């Protein structure tokens, strides 16, 4: 099959989407003392706390803020502490 036959038309003025993924957690919006809850069953705790810890560390590096994570019975709660 000829490659030229499958070629799409050239288009102008198509906006490019932003780089990266949308942020799932509101790290940047938190003020000191505020928190948010990510609900999950206890059996998913290890996987979720690992993921949230990684996200919190990356957010801390970008912003200079500090975060703390705790299991609160029905999920993991993240606080901004500094």
C-alpha positions as CSV (number, residue, x, y, z in Angstrom):
1,X,0.0,0.0,0.0
2,X,1.2,3.5,-0.9
3,X,2.1,5.6,2.2
4,X,1.0,8.8,0.4
5,X,-2.5,7.4,-0.1
6,X,-2.9,7.3,3.8
7,X,-1.5,10.7,4.5
8,X,-3.7,13.0,6.5
9,X,-4.3,16.6,5.3
10,X,-2.1,19.4,6.7
11,X,-4.1,21.7,9.0
12,X,-3.4,25.2,10.5
13,X,-4.3,26.8,13.9
14,X,-4.9,23.6,15.8
15,X,-4.1,24.3,19.5
16,X,-1.5,22.1,21.1
17,X,-2.6,20.5,24.5
18,X,-0.5,21.3,27.5
19,X,2.4,19.0,28.5
20,X,1.9,16.4,31.2
21,X,-1.1,14.9,32.9
22,X,-3.8,16.7,34.8
23,X,-3.1,16.8,38.5
24,X,-5.3,14.4,40.5
25,X,-4.7,15.9,44.0
26,X,-4.9,19.5,45.1
27,X,-1.4,19.9,46.6
28,X,-0.8,23.4,45.3
29,X,-4.2,24.7,46.6
30,X,-3.8,23.6,50.2
31,X,-3.0,26.1,52.9
32,X,-1.2,25.2,56.1
33,X,-3.5,23.1,58.2
34,X,-5.8,22.1,55.4
35,X,-6.2,18.5,54.2
36,X,-7.9,16.3,51.7
37,X,-9.1,12.7,52.0
38,X,-8.5,9.9,49.4
39,X,-11.0,7.2,50.2
40,X,-9.9,3.5,49.8
41,X,-10.5,0.2,51.4
42,X,-7.9,-1.0,53.9
43,X,-6.7,-3.7,51.5
44,X,-5.6,-1.0,49.1
45,X,-3.8,1.0,51.7
46,X,-0.2,-0.1,50.9
47,X,-0.6,0.7,47.2
48,X,-2.3,4.0,47.8
49,X,0.0,5.3,50.5
50,X,3.0,4.5,48.3
51,X,1.4,6.4,45.4
52,X,0.4,9.4,47.6
53,X,3.8,9.5,49.2
54,X,5.5,9.8,45.8
55,X,3.0,12.5,44.7
56,X,3.5,14.4,48.0
57,X,7.3,14.2,47.6
58,X,7.1,15.5,44.0
59,X,4.7,18.3,45.0
60,X,7.0,19.3,47.9
61,X,10.0,19.5,45.6
62,X,8.1,21.7,43.1
63,X,6.6,24.0,45.7
64,X,8.8,23.9,48.8
65,X,5.7,23.0,50.9
66,X,5.7,20.1,53.3
67,X,2.9,17.4,53.6
68,X,2.0,14.6,56.0
69,X,-0.1,11.5,55.2
70,X,-2.0,9.3,57.6
71,X,-4.5,6.4,57.4
72,X,-7.8,7.7,59.0
73,X,-10.0,4.6,58.8
74,X,-11.8,5.1,55.5
75,X,-8.8,6.3,53.5
76,X,-5.6,8.3,53.5
77,X,-5.7,11.9,54.5
78,X,-3.0,14.4,53.3
79,X,-2.2,17.6,55.3
80,X,-0.1,20.5,54.3
81,X,2.1,21.1,57.4
82,X,4.4,23.9,56.2
